[in-house]
Amino acid sequence: MPRSIQDILDHAEELSRRFEDLDPDEATQIPIEEYLLQRAVVGRARSEQQLLDAVAGARGAGISWQRIGALLGTSAQAAQQRYGAVLESL
């Protein structure tokens, strides 16, 4: 099942909270591959947030779902289904 944008953002917030609350004296070493994966997850969440912000700005400027979908490489309906509910909840 695909994760929603909100799921991705919530996961990034949780990771961010863990990193901020980390006590270096209690830290354990992790393999570089795990570290790189964690960074990729946070990077993806940031990208999703940037995309969500851009879609919100576009909608606020009156750009149609048809045009947004075209720019995202999807249909207007798919773009609205993916981002519309999130934008309404903001």
C-alpha positions in Angstrom: 0.0 0.0 0.0 1.5 3.4 -1.0 2.3 5.7 1.9 0.5 9.1 1.9 2.4 12.3 1.9 1.3 12.9 5.5 2.7 9.5 6.4 6.0 10.4 4.9 6.1 13.8 6.6 5.1 12.2 10.0 7.9 9.7 9.6 10.4 12.4 8.8 9.3 14.4 11.9 9.8 11.3 14.1 13.3 10.8 12.7 14.1 14.4 13.2 12.8 14.3 16.8 15.0 11.2 17.4 18.1 12.9 15.9 17.5 16.1 18.0 17.0 14.2 21.2 20.0 12.0 20.7 22.5 11.9 23.5 25.9 11.4 21.9 27.2 9.6 25.0 24.4 7.0 24.5 24.7 6.7 20.7 25.7 3.5 19.1 27.5 3.2 15.8 25.4 2.1 12.8 26.6 0.8 9.4 27.2 3.5 6.8 24.4 2.0 4.7 21.9 2.5 7.5 23.0 6.1 8.0 22.7 6.7 4.2 19.3 5.2 4.2 18.2 7.4 7.1 19.5 10.5 5.3 17.6 9.4 2.1 14.4 9.1 4.1 14.7 12.6 5.5 15.7 13.9 2.0 12.6 12.3 0.5 10.4 13.8 3.2 11.9 17.3 2.6 11.3 16.8 -1.2 7.7 15.8 -0.5 7.3 18.9 1.7 8.7 21.1 -1.1 6.4 19.6 -3.6 3.4 20.0 -1.3 4.3 23.6 -0.8 4.7 24.2 -4.5 1.3 22.5 -5.2 -0.3 24.7 -2.5 1.3 27.8 -4.0 0.2 26.8 -7.5 -3.4 26.2 -6.3 -3.4 29.4 -4.4 -2.3 31.2 -7.6 -5.3 29.6 -9.4 -3.4 27.1 -11.4 -5.7 24.2 -12.4 -5.4 20.6 -11.3 -5.1 19.8 -15.1 -1.9 21.9 -15.3 -0.5 20.7 -12.0 -1.1 17.1 -13.0 0.7 17.7 -16.3 3.7 19.2 -14.6 3.8 16.3 -12.2 3.5 13.8 -15.0 0.1 12.5 -14.0 -3.5 13.2 -14.5 -5.4 16.1 -13.0 -7.5 13.5 -11.0 -4.4 11.7 -9.7 -2.8 15.0 -8.6 -6.0 16.2 -6.9 -6.4 12.8 -5.1 -2.8 12.9 -3.9 -2.5 16.5 -2.8 -6.1 17.9 -2.6 -6.9 16.3 0.8 -3.6 17.2 2.3 -4.0 20.8 1.2 -7.5 21.0 2.6 -6.3 19.8 6.0 -3.7 22.6 6.2 
